[in-house]
C-alpha cells in the first residue's frame, strides 16, 4: 500500500508539500498540487482516515450500539438517528452487542471509535459504559438509568404509563379476565410495562391470575407458543395484553389457528406500534412509544453535547394508546370467550 512518502517521492516534492496538496491547501501552487494528485492517482494512494481522525481528535461519526440489528422494533429508531445525524453532517456506525465483551460494539466503545455513542443494549454493563464515557465522548443510553455521570444521558420511554394505558383500555371496555405475556425476565421495559398493567388491575380491584401470566421473550414465536399454551389450558381470558407487538402478532396467529376470533371472542393489545401492527388482520390496538422520535432526540443530544457541552441527565418520552380493531367492548356480564355476538 502506497504511503504519502511514496507520493511525495514520485511527485518530486517534500512530504509536507504532498500533505498540503492532498488536503487542498492554498499554500501549494496549482501546478505542484496537480503533480501530487497525479502521483497519488498513479500509486492508488488512499489517505489514512484513522490517522487523520486521531490528529484532529474527531471523526464526525456517532456509534449506535443495539443488542440486535434485526427486527422491526429497531428500524424506526435507527431511521430517527440516521436522519438526524445526516442533517447535522455526521456519519453513523451501527453495531450489534451480541457477544457481550467480545463483540465489535464493545471493542469500538472501549476504543472510542467515534465522537460519541447511543446505546440500547442490556448486555453491556453499566461499568463498561461508564468507563467509556467522558467529556469528549458523550453517551446516550436508552431505557436505562446511570446516575451521577456528567457525560452520560438517558432517554427513557415511560413504559409503566404505557402498560397502565393498555390495561385501562381493556378494563374500560368491560374486561376483567386479562392475560399478560411477558418479555424477557431481565428486561427493564417488560418490568415497567407489567408494573403499569398490575397497577391498573389493582386500582380496579381486579385480580391478576398466575395462570394468565405467560412468558414470550419479546418474540413472535414466543407470543405464539405462550398463547398456544393458554388455549390448551381450556380457560381463556377475555383479553390478552402482550408486552410488545411481536408477541401480540404471534398470539393472534395462534388464536386464528385455533379458530378463535379476534376481537369477537378475545381482544388483543400490544406495545410498540411497529409498522406491521397496522397491517395485521384485524389491525392491532397497541401503545406507541415513538421510536423515530427517540432516535432523533438521542442524536440531537449527542450533537449538542459535543458542540455545546450541554448535558441534561435524563429525558422521559411519553407513550400513546393507539386504538385499532383488535380490541372491543364486552357486553355487560358476559365473559369474552363465551360472548356470542
ZADO-1210 file (C-alpha; in nm, 4 decimals, padded with zeros to 6 digits):
<atoms>
<atom x="00.0000" y="00.0000" z="00.0000" code="UNK" pos="1"/>
<atom x="00.1408" y="00.3362" z="-00.1048" code="UNK" pos="2"/>
<atom x="00.2269" y="00.5934" z="00.1614" code="UNK" pos="3"/>
<atom x="00.2389" y="00.9706" z="00.1444" code="UNK" pos="4"/>
<atom x="00.6182" y="00.9398" z="00.1314" code="UNK" pos="5"/>
<atom x="00.5854" y="00.7381" z="-00.1899" code="UNK" pos="6"/>
<atom x="00.3566" y="01.0059" z="-00.3358" code="UNK" pos="7"/>
<atom x="00.5974" y="01.2848" z="-00.2404" code="UNK" pos="8"/>
<atom x="00.8916" y="01.0961" z="-00.3932" code="UNK" pos="9"/>
<atom x="00.7133" y="01.0331" z="-00.7243" code="UNK" pos="10"/>
<atom x="00.5971" y="01.3963" z="-00.7434" code="UNK" pos="11"/>
<atom x="00.9431" y="01.5234" z="-00.6521" code="UNK" pos="12"/>
<atom x="00.8253" y="01.7298" z="-00.3542" code="UNK" pos="13"/>
<atom x="00.8623" y="01.7274" z="00.0228" code="UNK" pos="14"/>
<atom x="00.6266" y="01.5134" z="00.2324" code="UNK" pos="15"/>
<atom x="00.4798" y="01.8269" z="00.3912" code="UNK" pos="16"/>
<atom x="00.4074" y="01.9719" z="00.0456" code="UNK" pos="17"/>
<atom x="00.2372" y="01.6497" z="-00.0622" code="UNK" pos="18"/>
<atom x="00.0265" y="01.6566" z="00.2530" code="UNK" pos="19"/>
<atom x="-00.0808" y="02.0175" z="00.1909" code="UNK" pos="20"/>
<atom x="-00.1670" y="01.9378" z="-00.1706" code="UNK" pos="21"/>
<atom x="-00.3766" y="01.6328" z="-00.0855" code="UNK" pos="22"/>
<atom x="-00.5676" y="01.8392" z="00.1715" code="UNK" pos="23"/>
<atom x="-00.6328" y="02.1095" z="-00.0907" code="UNK" pos="24"/>
<atom x="-00.4325" y="02.3766" z="00.0935" code="UNK" pos="25"/>
<atom x="-00.3829" y="02.7153" z="-00.0751" code="UNK" pos="26"/>
<atom x="-00.0202" y="02.7029" z="00.0370" code="UNK" pos="27"/>
<atom x="00.0658" y="02.4856" z="-00.2649" code="UNK" pos="28"/>
<atom x="00.0900" y="02.6243" z="-00.6179" code="UNK" pos="29"/>
<atom x="-00.1709" y="02.4773" z="-00.8588" code="UNK" pos="30"/>
<atom x="00.0886" y="02.3124" z="-01.0854" code="UNK" pos="31"/>
<atom x="00.2607" y="02.1494" z="-00.7862" code="UNK" pos="32"/>
<atom x="-00.0735" y="02.0304" z="-00.6466" code="UNK" pos="33"/>
<atom x="-00.1551" y="01.8767" z="-00.9847" code="UNK" pos="34"/>
<atom x="00.1732" y="01.6813" z="-00.9828" code="UNK" pos="35"/>
<atom x="00.0972" y="01.5480" z="-00.6333" code="UNK" pos="36"/>
<atom x="-00.2577" y="01.4463" z="-00.7259" code="UNK" pos="37"/>
<atom x="-00.1365" y="01.2731" z="-01.0424" code="UNK" pos="38"/>
<atom x="00.1247" y="01.0849" z="-00.8381" code="UNK" pos="39"/>
<atom x="-00.1380" y="00.9810" z="-00.5823" code="UNK" pos="40"/>
<atom x="-00.3671" y="00.8502" z="-00.8584" code="UNK" pos="41"/>
<atom x="-00.0817" y="00.6612" z="-01.0217" code="UNK" pos="42"/>
<atom x="00.0042" y="00.4905" z="-00.6922" code="UNK" pos="43"/>
<atom x="-00.3634" y="00.4395" z="-00.5967" code="UNK" pos="44"/>
<atom x="-00.2881" y="00.6213" z="-00.2719" code="UNK" pos="45"/>
<atom x="-00.5635" y="00.6402" z="-00.0089" code="UNK" pos="46"/>
<atom x="-00.5455" y="00.8896" z="00.2751" code="UNK" pos="47"/>
<atom x="-00.5229" y="00.7326" z="00.6197" code="UNK" pos="48"/>
<atom x="-00.8541" y="00.8353" z="00.7697" code="UNK" pos="49"/>
<atom x="-00.7777" y="00.6846" z="01.1103" code="UNK" pos="50"/>
<atom x="-00.4541" y="00.8777" z="01.1417" code="UNK" pos="51"/>
<atom x="-00.6268" y="01.1954" z="01.0269" code="UNK" pos="52"/>
<atom x="-00.9031" y="01.1493" z="01.2805" code="UNK" pos="53"/>
<atom x="-00.6555" y="01.0869" z="01.5609" code="UNK" pos="54"/>
<atom x="-00.4738" y="01.4060" z="01.4725" code="UNK" pos="55"/>
<atom x="-00.7987" y="01.6041" z="01.4647" code="UNK" pos="56"/>
<atom x="-00.9368" y="01.4132" z="01.7682" code="UNK" pos="57"/>
<atom x="-01.2632" y="01.3991" z="01.5745" code="UNK" pos="58"/>
<atom x="-01.4335" y="01.1546" z="01.3390" code="UNK" pos="59"/>
<atom x="-01.7673" y="01.3237" z="01.2613" code="UNK" pos="60"/>
<atom x="-01.9370" y="00.9905" z="01.3282" code="UNK" pos="61"/>
<atom x="-02.1579" y="00.8554" z="01.6064" code="UNK" pos="62"/>
<atom x="-02.1612" y="00.4944" z="01.7235" code="UNK" pos="63"/>
<atom x="-02.5026" y="00.3280" z="01.7588" code="UNK" pos="64"/>
<atom x="-02.4976" y="00.0063" z="01.9602" code="UNK" pos="65"/>
<atom x="-02.8068" y="-00.2156" z="01.9569" code="UNK" pos="66"/>
<atom x="-02.8487" y="-00.5608" z="02.1060" code="UNK" pos="67"/>
<atom x="-02.9770" y="-00.6872" z="01.7725" code="UNK" pos="68"/>
<atom x="-02.9728" y="-00.5048" z="01.4398" code="UNK" pos="69"/>
<atom x="-03.2599" y="-00.7178" z="01.3052" code="UNK" pos="70"/>
<atom x="-03.6302" y="-00.6884" z="01.3758" code="UNK" pos="71"/>
<atom x="-03.8991" y="-00.4279" z="01.3143" code="UNK" pos="72"/>
<atom x="-03.8647" y="-00.2667" z="01.6594" code="UNK" pos="73"/>
<atom x="-03.5249" y="-00.1181" z="01.5773" code="UNK" pos="74"/>
<atom x="-03.5934" y="00.0100" z="01.2257" code="UNK" pos="75"/>
<atom x="-03.7709" y="00.3343" z="01.3220" code="UNK" pos="76"/>
<atom x="-03.5179" y="00.4051" z="01.5970" code="UNK" pos="77"/>
<atom x="-03.2274" y="00.3659" z="01.3532" code="UNK" pos="78"/>
<atom x="-03.4031" y="00.5821" z="01.0960" code="UNK" pos="79"/>
<atom x="-03.4551" y="00.8574" z="01.3539" code="UNK" pos="80"/>
<atom x="-03.0860" y="00.8527" z="01.4461" code="UNK" pos="81"/>
<atom x="-02.9732" y="00.8318" z="01.0840" code="UNK" pos="82"/>
<atom x="-03.1942" y="01.1122" z="00.9503" code="UNK" pos="83"/>
<atom x="-03.0946" y="01.3498" z="01.2281" code="UNK" pos="84"/>
<atom x="-02.7226" y="01.2809" z="01.2045" code="UNK" pos="85"/>
<atom x="-02.7350" y="01.3205" z="00.8277" code="UNK" pos="86"/>
<atom x="-02.8942" y="01.6638" z="00.8673" code="UNK" pos="87"/>
<atom x="-02.6101" y="01.7559" z="01.1047" code="UNK" pos="88"/>
<atom x="-02.3412" y="01.6261" z="00.8638" code="UNK" pos="89"/>
<atom x="-02.2476" y="01.3367" z="01.0916" code="UNK" pos="90"/>
<atom x="-02.1948" y="00.9767" z="00.9906" code="UNK" pos="91"/>
<atom x="-02.3307" y="00.6676" z="01.1658" code="UNK" pos="92"/>
<atom x="-02.1668" y="00.3385" z="01.2625" code="UNK" pos="93"/>
<atom x="-02.4170" y="00.0739" z="01.3789" code="UNK" pos="94"/>
<atom x="-02.3024" y="-00.2355" z="01.5703" code="UNK" pos="95"/>
<atom x="-02.4664" y="-00.5304" z="01.7430" code="UNK" pos="96"/>
<atom x="-02.3667" y="-00.6042" z="02.1025" code="UNK" pos="97"/>
<atom x="-02.4241" y="-00.9770" z="02.0583" code="UNK" pos="98"/>
<atom x="-02.1262" y="-01.1474" z="02.2148" code="UNK" pos="99"/>
<atom x="-02.1045" y="-00.9023" z="02.5039" code="UNK" pos="100"/>
<atom x="-01.7482" y="-00.8022" z="02.5824" code="UNK" pos="101"/>
<atom x="-01.6207" y="-00.9984" z="02.2833" code="UNK" pos="102"/>
<atom x="-01.8393" y="-00.8072" z="02.0377" code="UNK" pos="103"/>
<atom x="-01.7232" y="-00.5488" z="01.7848" code="UNK" pos="104"/>
<atom x="-01.9521" y="-00.2998" z="01.9583" code="UNK" pos="105"/>
<atom x="-01.7777" y="-00.3496" z="02.2919" code="UNK" pos="106"/>
<atom x="-01.4370" y="-00.3036" z="02.1286" code="UNK" pos="107"/>
<atom x="-01.5441" y="00.0091" z="01.9407" code="UNK" pos="108"/>
<atom x="-01.6876" y="00.1507" z="02.2626" code="UNK" pos="109"/>
<atom x="-01.3722" y="00.0838" z="02.4639" code="UNK" pos="110"/>
<atom x="-01.1541" y="00.2330" z="02.1891" code="UNK" pos="111"/>
<atom x="-01.3933" y="00.5278" z="02.1347" code="UNK" pos="112"/>
<atom x="-01.4009" y="00.4817" z="01.7580" code="UNK" pos="113"/>
<atom x="-01.6404" y="00.7752" z="01.7166" code="UNK" pos="114"/>
<atom x="-01.7254" y="01.1129" z="01.8698" code="UNK" pos="115"/>
<atom x="-01.9986" y="00.9682" z="02.0923" code="UNK" pos="116"/>
<atom x="-02.2331" y="00.6720" z="02.1291" code="UNK" pos="117"/>
<atom x="-02.6032" y="00.5874" z="02.1537" code="UNK" pos="118"/>
<atom x="-02.6623" y="00.2554" z="02.3304" code="UNK" pos="119"/>
<atom x="-02.9656" y="00.0266" z="02.3532" code="UNK" pos="120"/>
<atom x="-02.8063" y="-00.2979" z="02.4673" code="UNK" pos="121"/>
<atom x="-02.8862" y="-00.4553" z="02.8027" code="UNK" pos="122"/>
<atom x="-02.5910" y="-00.6953" z="02.7756" code="UNK" pos="123"/>
<atom x="-02.3387" y="-00.4103" z="02.8014" code="UNK" pos="124"/>
<atom x="-02.2843" y="-00.3420" z="03.1707" code="UNK" pos="125"/>
<atom x="-02.3076" y="-00.0044" z="03.3408" code="UNK" pos="126"/>
<atom x="-01.9394" y="-00.0102" z="03.4369" code="UNK" pos="127"/>
<atom x="-01.8317" y="-00.0713" z="03.0777" code="UNK" pos="128"/>
<atom x="-02.0365" y="00.2275" z="02.9633" code="UNK" pos="129"/>
<atom x="-01.9148" y="00.4475" z="03.2484" code="UNK" pos="130"/>
<atom x="-01.5514" y="00.3692" z="03.1644" code="UNK" pos="131"/>
<atom x="-01.6012" y="00.4781" z="02.8039" code="UNK" pos="132"/>
<atom x="-01.7950" y="00.7993" z="02.8701" code="UNK" pos="133"/>
<atom x="-01.6080" y="01.1270" z="02.9049" code="UNK" pos="134"/>
<atom x="-01.6498" y="01.4920" z="02.8065" code="UNK" pos="135"/>
<atom x="-01.5067" y="01.4325" z="02.4596" code="UNK" pos="136"/>
<atom x="-01.7041" y="01.1068" z="02.4199" code="UNK" pos="137"/>
<atom x="-02.0638" y="01.1602" z="02.5433" code="UNK" pos="138"/>
<atom x="-02.3027" y="00.8664" z="02.5590" code="UNK" pos="139"/>
<atom x="-02.6816" y="00.8460" z="02.5381" code="UNK" pos="140"/>
<atom x="-02.8293" y="00.5292" z="02.6875" code="UNK" pos="141"/>
<atom x="-03.1834" y="00.4191" z="02.6043" code="UNK" pos="142"/>
<atom x="-03.4239" y="00.2608" z="02.8540" code="UNK" pos="143"/>
<atom x="-03.1631" y="00.2580" z="03.1289" code="UNK" pos="144"/>
<atom x="-03.0530" y="00.4959" z="03.4041" code="UNK" pos="145"/>
<atom x="-02.6928" y="00.5599" z="03.5047" code="UNK" pos="146"/>
<atom x="-02.6875" y="00.8333" z="03.7646" code="UNK" pos="147"/>
<atom x="-02.4202" y="01.0845" z="03.8633" code="UNK" pos="148"/>
<atom x="-02.2138" y="01.0793" z="03.5446" code="UNK" pos="149"/>
<atom x="-02.1739" y="01.4115" z="03.3653" code="UNK" pos="150"/>
<atom x="-02.1130" y="01.2553" z="03.0235" code="UNK" pos="151"/>
<atom x="-02.3998" y="01.0054" z="03.0201" code="UNK" pos="152"/>
<atom x="-02.7568" y="01.0980" z="02.9258" code="UNK" pos="153"/>
<atom x="-03.0615" y="00.8718" z="02.9480" code="UNK" pos="154"/>
<atom x="-03.3647" y="00.8685" z="02.7203" code="UNK" pos="155"/>
<atom x="-03.6357" y="00.6618" z="02.8845" code="UNK" pos="156"/>
<atom x="-03.9741" y="00.5663" z="02.7429" code="UNK" pos="157"/>
<atom x="-04.2485" y="00.5843" z="03.0054" code="UNK" pos="158"/>
<atom x="-04.3178" y="00.2122" z="02.9818" code="UNK" pos="159"/>
<atom x="-04.5085" y="00.1962" z="03.3097" code="UNK" pos="160"/>
<atom x="-04.7550" y="00.4583" z="03.1907" code="UNK" pos="161"/>
<atom x="-04.7893" y="00.2708" z="02.8606" code="UNK" pos="162"/>
<atom x="-04.8650" y="-00.0577" z="03.0370" code="UNK" pos="163"/>
<atom x="-05.1203" y="00.1212" z="03.2523" code="UNK" pos="164"/>
<atom x="-05.2916" y="00.2731" z="02.9481" code="UNK" pos="165"/>
<atom x="-05.3156" y="-00.0644" z="02.7734" code="UNK" pos="166"/>
<atom x="-05.4692" y="-00.2355" z="03.0766" code="UNK" pos="167"/>
<atom x="-05.7020" y="00.0570" z="03.1475" code="UNK" pos="168"/>
<atom x="-05.8224" y="00.0473" z="02.7877" code="UNK" pos="169"/>
<atom x="-05.9316" y="-00.3152" z="02.8335" code="UNK" pos="170"/>
<atom x="-06.0794" y="-00.2532" z="03.1788" code="UNK" pos="171"/>
<atom x="-06.2808" y="00.0423" z="03.0479" code="UNK" pos="172"/>
<atom x="-06.4270" y="-00.1927" z="02.7873" code="UNK" pos="173"/>
<atom x="-06.5520" y="-00.4345" z="03.0478" code="UNK" pos="174"/>
<atom x="-06.2664" y="-00.6866" z="03.0547" code="UNK" pos="175"/>
<atom x="-06.1856" y="-00.8469" z="03.3894" code="UNK" pos="176"/>
<atom x="-06.0084" y="-01.1654" z="03.2801" code="UNK" pos="177"/>
<atom x="-05.6881" y="-01.0361" z="03.1228" code="UNK" pos="178"/>
<atom x="-05.3713" y="-01.2309" z="03.0438" code="UNK" pos="179"/>
<atom x="-05.0274" y="-01.0703" z="03.0255" code="UNK" pos="180"/>
<atom x="-04.7494" y="-01.2080" z="02.8035" code="UNK" pos="181"/>
<atom x="-04.4106" y="-01.1105" z="02.9454" code="UNK" pos="182"/>
<atom x="-04.0928" y="-01.0228" z="02.7634" code="UNK" pos="183"/>
<atom x="-03.7523" y="-01.1385" z="02.8968" code="UNK" pos="184"/>
<atom x="-03.7382" y="-01.1504" z="03.2765" code="UNK" pos="185"/>
<atom x="-03.4273" y="-00.9270" z="03.2820" code="UNK" pos="186"/>
<atom x="-03.5847" y="-00.6613" z="03.0575" code="UNK" pos="187"/>
<atom x="-03.6458" y="-00.3239" z="03.2243" code="UNK" pos="188"/>
<atom x="-03.9036" y="-00.2447" z="02.9536" code="UNK" pos="189"/>
<atom x="-04.1020" y="-00.5557" z="03.0359" code="UNK" pos="190"/>
<atom x="-04.0817" y="-00.4967" z="03.4105" code="UNK" pos="191"/>
<atom x="-04.2153" y="-00.1424" z="03.3790" code="UNK" pos="192"/>
<atom x="-04.4939" y="-00.2407" z="03.1373" code="UNK" pos="193"/>
<atom x="-04.6051" y="-00.5189" z="03.3700" code="UNK" pos="194"/>
<atom x="-04.5975" y="-00.2809" z="03.6681" code="UNK" pos="195"/>
<atom x="-04.8289" y="-00.0446" z="03.4804" code="UNK" pos="196"/>
<atom x="-05.0586" y="-00.3349" z="03.3917" code="UNK" pos="197"/>
<atom x="-05.0690" y="-00.4553" z="03.7530" code="UNK" pos="198"/>
<atom x="-05.1320" y="-00.1033" z="03.8859" code="UNK" pos="199"/>
<atom x="-05.4371" y="-00.0593" z="03.6616" code="UNK" pos="200"/>
<atom x="-05.5688" y="-00.4011" z="03.7635" code="UNK" pos="201"/>
<atom x="-05.5158" y="-00.3278" z="04.1337" code="UNK" pos="202"/>
<atom x="-05.6890" y="00.0110" z="04.1132" code="UNK" pos="203"/>
<atom x="-05.9887" y="-00.1602" z="03.9528" code="UNK" pos="204"/>
<atom x="-05.9833" y="-00.4340" z="04.2227" code="UNK" pos="205"/>
<atom x="-05.9254" y="-00.6988" z="03.9550" code="UNK" pos="206"/>
<atom x="-05.7029" y="-00.9951" z="04.0493" code="UNK" pos="207"/>
<atom x="-05.4030" y="-01.0859" z="03.8332" code="UNK" pos="208"/>
<atom x="-05.4242" y="-01.4625" z="03.7944" code="UNK" pos="209"/>
<atom x="-05.0900" y="-01.6519" z="03.7792" code="UNK" pos="210"/>
<atom x="-05.2345" y="-01.8897" z="03.5186" code="UNK" pos="211"/>
<atom x="-05.2690" y="-01.5918" z="03.2834" code="UNK" pos="212"/>
<atom x="-04.9140" y="-01.4640" z="03.3301" code="UNK" pos="213"/>
<atom x="-04.7077" y="-01.6117" z="03.0471" code="UNK" pos="214"/>
<atom x="-04.3558" y="-01.5852" z="02.9032" code="UNK" pos="215"/>
<atom x="-04.2985" y="-01.4808" z="02.5426" code="UNK" pos="216"/>
<atom x="-03.9456" y="-01.3361" z="02.5316" code="UNK" pos="217"/>
<atom x="-04.0446" y="-01.0368" z="02.3125" code="UNK" pos="218"/>
<atom x="-04.0522" y="-01.2600" z="02.0012" code="UNK" pos="219"/>
<atom x="-04.3355" y="-01.3502" z="01.7644" code="UNK" pos="220"/>
<atom x="-04.2688" y="-01.7194" z="01.8201" code="UNK" pos="221"/>
<atom x="-04.2723" y="-01.6651" z="02.1958" code="UNK" pos="222"/>
<atom x="-04.6120" y="-01.4944" z="02.1796" code="UNK" pos="223"/>
<atom x="-04.7427" y="-01.7724" z="01.9566" code="UNK" pos="224"/>
<atom x="-04.6269" y="-02.0513" z="02.1906" code="UNK" pos="225"/>
<atom x="-04.7486" y="-01.8714" z="02.5035" code="UNK" pos="226"/>
<atom x="-05.0947" y="-01.8352" z="02.3502" code="UNK" pos="227"/>
<atom x="-05.0983" y="-02.1985" z="02.2358" code="UNK" pos="228"/>
<atom x="-05.0344" y="-02.2935" z="02.5992" code="UNK" pos="229"/>
<atom x="-05.3121" y="-02.0574" z="02.7086" code="UNK" pos="230"/>
<atom x="-05.5524" y="-02.2263" z="02.4667" code="UNK" pos="231"/>
<atom x="-05.4510" y="-02.5729" z="02.5882" code="UNK" pos="232"/>
<atom x="-05.5457" y="-02.4747" z="02.9441" code="UNK" pos="233"/>
<atom x="-05.9057" y="-02.4603" z="02.8250" code="UNK" pos="234"/>
<atom x="-05.9840" y="-02.1480" z="03.0246" code="UNK" pos="235"/>
<atom x="-05.9298" y="-01.8448" z="02.8052" code="UNK" pos="236"/>
<atom x="-05.9368" y="-01.4891" z="02.9379" code="UNK" pos="237"/>
<atom x="-06.1423" y="-01.2269" z="02.7582" code="UNK" pos="238"/>
<atom x="-05.8302" y="-01.0300" z="02.6604" code="UNK" pos="239"/>
<atom x="-05.4546" y="-01.0591" z="02.6143" code="UNK" pos="240"/>
<atom x="-05.2107" y="-00.7754" z="02.6717" code="UNK" pos="241"/>
<atom x="-04.8760" y="-00.8672" z="02.5169" code="UNK" pos="242"/>
<atom x="-04.5632" y="-00.6798" z="02.6286" code="UNK" pos="243"/>
<atom x="-04.4729" y="-00.5979" z="02.2681" code="UNK" pos="244"/>
<atom x="-04.6290" y="-00.6100" z="01.9221" code="UNK" pos="245"/>
<atom x="-04.4199" y="-00.9036" z="01.8068" code="UNK" pos="246"/>
<atom x="-04.5696" y="-01.1228" z="02.0800" code="UNK" pos="247"/>
<atom x="-04.9169" y="-00.9821" z="02.0163" code="UNK" pos="248"/>
<atom x="-04.8929" y="-01.0751" z="01.6480" code="UNK" pos="249"/>
<atom x="-04.7750" y="-01.4242" z="01.7441" code="UNK" pos="250"/>
<atom x="-05.0704" y="-01.4506" z="01.9828" code="UNK" pos="251"/>
<atom x="-05.3143" y="-01.3511" z="01.7078" code="UNK" pos="252"/>
<atom x="-05.1676" y="-01.6175" z="01.4779" code="UNK" pos="253"/>
<atom x="-05.2169" y="-01.8860" z="01.7451" code="UNK" pos="254"/>
<atom x="-05.5753" y="-01.7753" z="01.8069" code="UNK" pos="255"/>
<atom x="-05.6525" y="-01.7766" z="01.4350" code="UNK" pos="256"/>
<atom x="-05.5164" y="-02.1318" z="01.4004" code="UNK" pos="257"/>
<atom x="-05.7428" y="-02.2405" z="01.6842" code="UNK" pos="258"/>
<atom x="-06.0489" y="-02.0790" z="01.5213" code="UNK" pos="259"/>
<atom x="-06.0794" y="-01.8172" z="01.7977" code="UNK" pos="260"/>
<atom x="-06.1855" y="-01.4842" z="01.6528" code="UNK" pos="261"/>
<atom x="-06.0157" y="-01.1548" z="01.7434" code="UNK" pos="262"/>
<atom x="-06.1757" y="-00.9416" z="01.8818" code="UNK" pos="263"/>
<atom x="-06.5169" y="-01.1147" z="01.8758" code="UNK" pos="264"/>
<atom x="-06.4092" y="-01.3868" z="02.1193" code="UNK" pos="265"/>
<atom x="-06.0917" y="-01.2373" z="02.2661" code="UNK" pos="266"/>
<atom x="-05.9285" y="-00.8932" z="02.2488" code="UNK" pos="267"/>
<atom x="-05.5537" y="-00.8458" z="02.1923" code="UNK" pos="268"/>
<atom x="-05.3405" y="-00.5394" z="02.2721" code="UNK" pos="269"/>
<atom x="-04.9691" y="-00.4959" z="02.2007" code="UNK" pos="270"/>
<atom x="-04.6956" y="-00.2427" z="02.2708" code="UNK" pos="271"/>
<atom x="-04.4517" y="-00.0547" z="02.0398" code="UNK" pos="272"/>
<atom x="-04.6696" y="00.0304" z="01.7383" code="UNK" pos="273"/>
<atom x="-04.4319" y="-00.1312" z="01.4903" code="UNK" pos="274"/>
<atom x="-04.5254" y="-00.0851" z="01.1247" code="UNK" pos="275"/>
<atom x="-04.6583" y="-00.4411" z="01.0995" code="UNK" pos="276"/>
<atom x="-04.9250" y="-00.3655" z="01.3616" code="UNK" pos="277"/>
<atom x="-05.1141" y="-00.1576" z="01.1036" code="UNK" pos="278"/>
<atom x="-05.1279" y="-00.4479" z="00.8577" code="UNK" pos="279"/>
<atom x="-05.2448" y="-00.7343" z="01.0774" code="UNK" pos="280"/>
<atom x="-05.5999" y="-00.8585" z="01.0390" code="UNK" pos="281"/>
<atom x="-05.7602" y="-00.7166" z="01.2431" code="UNK" pos="282"/>
<atom x="-05.5325" y="-00.4161" z="01.2871" code="UNK" pos="283"/>
<atom x="-05.3598" y="-00.4283" z="01.6242" code="UNK" pos="284"/>
<atom x="-05.4512" y="-00.1997" z="01.9142" code="UNK" pos="285"/>
<atom x="-05.1200" y="-00.1023" z="02.0704" code="UNK" pos="286"/>
<atom x="-04.9178" y="00.1522" z="02.2667" code="UNK" pos="287"/>
<atom x="-04.6899" y="00.3776" z="02.0638" code="UNK" pos="288"/>
<atom x="-04.3544" y="00.4754" z="02.2078" code="UNK" pos="289"/>
<atom x="-04.2422" y="00.6919" z="01.9127" code="UNK" pos="290"/>
<atom x="-03.9182" y="00.5113" z="01.8285" code="UNK" pos="291"/>
<atom x="-03.8330" y="00.7533" z="01.5495" code="UNK" pos="292"/>
<atom x="-03.8549" y="01.0474" z="01.7903" code="UNK" pos="293"/>
<atom x="-03.6450" y="00.8607" z="02.0490" code="UNK" pos="294"/>
<atom x="-03.3722" y="00.8086" z="01.7892" code="UNK" pos="295"/>
<atom x="-03.3902" y="01.1682" z="01.6697" code="UNK" pos="296"/>
<atom x="-03.3739" y="01.3093" z="02.0236" code="UNK" pos="297"/>
<atom x="-03.0771" y="01.0862" z="02.1079" code="UNK" pos="298"/>
<atom x="-02.8859" y="01.2092" z="01.8030" code="UNK" pos="299"/>
<atom x="-02.9616" y="01.5733" z="01.8884" code="UNK" pos="300"/>
<atom x="-02.8452" y="01.5218" z="02.2474" code="UNK" pos="301"/>
<atom x="-02.5146" y="01.3734" z="02.1340" code="UNK" pos="302"/>
<atom x="-02.4613" y="01.6585" z="01.8886" code="UNK" pos="303"/>
<atom x="-02.5410" y="01.9278" z="02.1452" code="UNK" pos="304"/>
<atom x="-02.3141" y="01.7645" z="02.3995" code="UNK" pos="305"/>
<atom x="-02.0263" y="01.7556" z="02.1515" code="UNK" pos="306"/>
<atom x="-02.0777" y="02.1095" z="02.0220" code="UNK" pos="307"/>
<atom x="-02.2108" y="02.2960" z="02.3239" code="UNK" pos="308"/>
<atom x="-02.1100" y="02.0723" z="02.6146" code="UNK" pos="309"/>
<atom x="-02.4681" y="02.0934" z="02.7407" code="UNK" pos="310"/>
<atom x="-02.5755" y="01.7794" z="02.9208" code="UNK" pos="311"/>
<atom x="-02.9032" y="01.7101" z="03.0976" code="UNK" pos="312"/>
<atom x="-02.9007" y="01.3716" z="03.2618" code="UNK" pos="313"/>
<atom x="-03.2337" y="01.2171" z="03.1689" code="UNK" pos="314"/>
<atom x="-03.5306" y="01.2596" z="02.9384" code="UNK" pos="315"/>
<atom x="-03.8646" y="01.0777" z="02.9607" code="UNK" pos="316"/>
<atom x="-04.0599" y="01.0097" z="02.6423" code="UNK" pos="317"/>
<atom x="-04.4404" y="00.9737" z="02.6655" code="UNK" pos="318"/>
<atom x="-04.6458" y="00.6868" z="02.5253" code="UNK" pos="319"/>
<atom x="-04.9781" y="00.6950" z="02.3404" code="UNK" pos="320"/>
<atom x="-05.2553" y="00.4376" z="02.3178" code="UNK" pos="321"/>
<atom x="-05.3425" y="00.3605" z="01.9545" code="UNK" pos="322"/>
<atom x="-05.6897" y="00.2043" z="01.9379" code="UNK" pos="323"/>
<atom x="-05.7497" y="-00.0115" z="01.6311" code="UNK" pos="324"/>
<atom x="-05.9610" y="-00.3187" z="01.5621" code="UNK" pos="325"/>
<atom x="-05.8150" y="-00.5990" z="01.7773" code="UNK" pos="326"/>
<atom x="-05.9887" y="-00.4873" z="02.0988" code="UNK" pos="327"/>
<atom x="-06.3566" y="-00.4345" z="02.1669" code="UNK" pos="328"/>
<atom x="-06.6079" y="-00.3628" z="02.4400" code="UNK" pos="329"/>
<atom x="-06.7673" y="-00.6595" z="02.6150" code="UNK" pos="330"/>
<atom x="-07.1370" y="-00.6961" z="02.6716" code="UNK" pos="331"/>
<atom x="-07.2000" y="-00.6416" z="03.0415" code="UNK" pos="332"/>
<atom x="-07.1915" y="-00.9567" z="03.2464" code="UNK" pos="333"/>
<atom x="-07.0650" y="-01.1711" z="02.9599" code="UNK" pos="334"/>
<atom x="-06.7216" y="-01.3260" z="02.9605" code="UNK" pos="335"/>
<atom x="-06.5281" y="-01.2637" z="02.6399" code="UNK" pos="336"/>
<atom x="-06.4596" y="-01.6145" z="02.5139" code="UNK" pos="337"/>
<atom x="-06.8252" y="-01.7162" z="02.5677" code="UNK" pos="338"/>
<atom x="-06.9690" y="-01.3959" z="02.4214" code="UNK" pos="339"/>
<atom x="-07.1902" y="-01.4718" z="02.1216" code="UNK" pos="340"/>
<atom x="-07.2412" y="-01.1646" z="01.9018" code="UNK" pos="341"/>
</atoms>
